[in-house]
Amino acid sequence: MNASQPRPARLTVGVVGAGRVGPALAAALRLAGHRPVAVSGVSDASVRRAAEFLPDVPLVPPAQVLERADLVLLTVPDDVLPGLVQGLAETGAVRPGQLLVHTSGRYGTAVLDPARRAGALPLALHPVMTFTGTAVDVQRLAGCSFGVTAPEELRLAAEALVIEMGGEPEWIDEAARPLYHAALALGANHLVTLVAQSMELLRKAGVGAPDRMLGPLLGAALDNALRSGDAALTGPVARGDAGTVAAHISELRAHAPAAVAGYLAMARTTADRALAAGLLKPELAEDLLDVLADGSADGPTGQEGAEGAEGDSGR
């Protein structure tokens, strides 16, 4: 921690919602000298995680977590958070001067207003990391960015807590939280879908170890994209190889119709960005865009693919 950065007092820590995130953050705070004192969880998986990450910390109802802790982590799904905060405030569980922290990427501190009116100190600390629910999560917090939103008078305290957990604070304005979260979901969540779909198609093509084949390729592509942005674009769309793209669409329709809609959407976006970056020659773009337009208008198979993808959709 920077010598000029204020160090938070040693705090008692509670967790409401023992999913994958809360116990890991509480364990990181414990390593920094804070003291977890209570955790709430309902499912069997939550109870197991609490026992693994926070041994000897009692499992109690949410109101008792707030009763015992100076710093409370509200680590529940986004859609649950507003109702939880409202309910805790209405039942008088919130104590004046209590630090109330949520980890939702979508929300800033406005969602905590009912608790703030009851005297709580609201913080939004969103770890930009995917969590597994295992001990590796605590290690991954080292160097992890956190999207931080807090009232000006609590900004230094919020940033100090993030640094104590091993993270790097990044200030996000309240109004920018939904866009910030959409950007992260677009990159991380959709990346998992793309990689899983790619592995599935490679298995259909007879590749025995698609993960081993894709690892070096995707690692290099990610590194190049982070370094160079659109300048890292390669492949038939960026080159304007309309015939190759047409062959791809034909094969996907025959062997993996559920993948067609995603391929077309990403190919159009890639073409647009390659054109704007000067990588795709305008004289080649016309044929390519015609192929992509024909592919999307190709009737029932595309519709079947879209419905199949929708049926498997998740968060």
C-alpha positions, -999 to 999 in steps of 0.1 A, spaced: 0 0 0 13 35 -8 26 53 23 2 81 16 -28 58 14 -49 57 46 -50 22 61 -85 12 72 -89 3 108 -91 -34 116 -127 -43 109 -151 -71 117 -163 -85 84 -197 -101 75 -208 -117 42 -244 -118 30 -246 -143 2 -219 -170 3 -217 -175 -35 -184 -176 -53 -174 -140 -46 -182 -131 -10 -161 -158 8 -131 -151 -15 -132 -114 -7 -137 -120 30 -107 -144 30 -86 -118 13 -96 -92 39 -87 -117 66 -52 -120 51 -50 -82 53 -58 -83 91 -95 -79 92 -117 -104 111 -146 -122 94 -172 -128 121 -204 -139 103 -216 -152 70 -251 -161 56 -259 -187 29 -288 -209 20 -277 -235 -5 -256 -266 2 -229 -251 -21 -229 -218 -2 -225 -236 32 -196 -257 18 -179 -226 4 -183 -207 37 -168 -236 56 -138 -238 32 -130 -202 29 -140 -190 64 -136 -219 88 -150 -213 123 -170 -183 111 -206 -188 121 -234 -192 96 -263 -169 106 -293 -151 90 -285 -118 71 -298 -96 99 -274 -111 123 -245 -107 99 -252 -69 100 -256 -70 137 -221 -84 142 -200 -68 114 -185 -33 109 -180 -41 72 -207 -61 54 -202 -76 19 -235 -79 0 -225 -105 -26 -258 -116 -41 -271 -116 -77 -278 -82 -93 -315 -87 -94 -317 -97 -58 -296 -67 -45 -322 -39 -45 -348 -60 -26 -322 -72 -1 -311 -37 7 -346 -24 10 -355 -53 33 -325 -49 56 -332 -11 59 -369 -16 67 -362 -42 94 -337 -19 112 -308 -42 106 -286 -14 93 -264 3 118 -252 40 115 -216 41 105 -216 6 91 -197 1 59 -220 -16 34 -203 -29 3 -219 -45 -27 -199 -62 -55 -223 -59 -84 -209 -45 -117 -242 -31 -128 -249 -9 -98 -232 21 -82 -240 33 -48 -276 45 -55 -289 10 -50 -277 13 -14 -297 45 -7 -322 29 16 -293 17 38 -276 51 35 -306 68 48 -304 45 78 -268 57 84 -248 31 65 -217 41 45 -222 29 9 -195 14 -13 -196 -4 -47 -165 -25 -52 -167 -48 -82 -139 -72 -88 -132 -76 -125 -125 -113 -123 -143 -146 -130 -147 -166 -98 -145 -204 -96 -156 -209 -59 -121 -224 -51 -90 -212 -33 -74 -200 -65 -99 -171 -65 -80 -154 -36 -47 -157 -54 -63 -142 -86 -73 -110 -67 -36 -100 -68 -35 -73 -95 -72 -76 -103 -89 -44 -112 -119 -33 -91 -146 -10 -105 -150 15 -75 -179 38 -70 -184 57 -37 -193 91 -23 -163 115 -25 -158 114 13 -155 76 12 -134 73 -19 -100 69 -2 -114 43 22 -129 23 -7 -97 24 -27 -77 14 4 -99 -17 9 -94 -27 -27 -56 -24 -23 -57 -44 9 -74 -72 -10 -46 -71 -36 -66 -53 -62 -62 -22 -83 -89 4 -79 -105 20 -110 -129 48 -104 -163 44 -123 -189 72 -122 -223 62 -110 -239 69 -144 -213 48 -162 -218 16 -143 -243 -1 -167 -220 7 -197 -189 -5 -178 -206 -37 -169 -219 -43 -204 -184 -39 -217 -171 -65 -193 -199 -90 -201 -193 -85 -238 -157 -94 -235 -156 -121 -207 -190 -138 -209 -192 -139 -247 -156 -151 -249 -165 -182 -229 -194 -189 -253 -172 -185 -283 -144 -207 -270 -168 -234 -259 -186 -233 -293 -152 -235 -311 -141 -265 -291 -174 -282 -299 -170 -277 -336 -134 -289 -335 -146 -321 -319 -171 -326 -347 -143 -321 -371 -124 -349 -355 -99 -330 -333 -91 -351 -303 -78 -323 -280 -94 -290 -291 -83 -273 -259 -47 -280 -267 -51 -268 -302 -69 -236 -293 -48 -226 -263 -18 -211 -281 -39 -196 -308 -64 -179 -285 -36 -169 -261 -18 -151 -289 -50 -136 -303 -60 -122 -269 -25 -108 -263 -24 -92 -297 -59 -77 -293 -50 -62 -259 -18 -47 -273 -31 -36 -307 -69 -35 -308 -84 -37 -343 -49 -38 -358 -47 -74 -345 -76 -86 -367 -67 -115 -390 -86 -142 -409 -109 -144 -439 -133 -117 -429 -105 -91 -423 -89 -102 -456 -121 -101 -475 -121 -138 -485 -158 -140 -494 -155 -175 -508 -140 -189 -476 -166 -172 -455 -194 -186 -477 -179 -221 -472 -178 -216 -435 -215 -206 -435 -224 -237 -456 -205 -260 -433 -221 -246 -402 -256 -249 -417 -249 -285 -424 -232 -295 -392 -239 -269 -365 -269 -248 -374 -270 -233 -339 -237 -216 -345 -247 -198 -377 -264 -168 -361 -234 -161 -339 -209 -165 -368 -228 -141 -390 -232 -115 -362 -195 -116 -353 -184 -116 -390 -205 -85 -398 -190 -67 -367 -155 -78 -377 -160 -66 -413 -172 -32 -401 -143 -28 -377 -117 -40 -403 -131 -15 -428 -129 13 -404 -93 3 -395 -83 2 -431 -75 -35 -430 -104 -47 -453 -102 -32 -488 -135 -16 -498 -134 -34 -532 -134 -68 -514 -159 -57 -487 -188 -56 -511 -187 -93 -520 -181 -103 -484 -210 -83 -471 -232 -98 -499 -222 -133 -486 -231 -123 -450 -264 -108 -461 -273 -140 -481 -263 -161 -451 -287 -143 -428 -316 -145 -453 -312 -182 -457 -345 -191 -441 -355 -219 -417 -321 -233 -409 -310 -199 -395 -341 -196 -375 -337 -231 -361 -302 -221 -350 -313 -190 -333 -340 -208 -313 -315 -235 -303 -290 -209 -291 -318 -191 -271 -328 -223 -254 -293 -227 -240 -288 -191 -230 -276 -182 -195 -262 -154 -176 
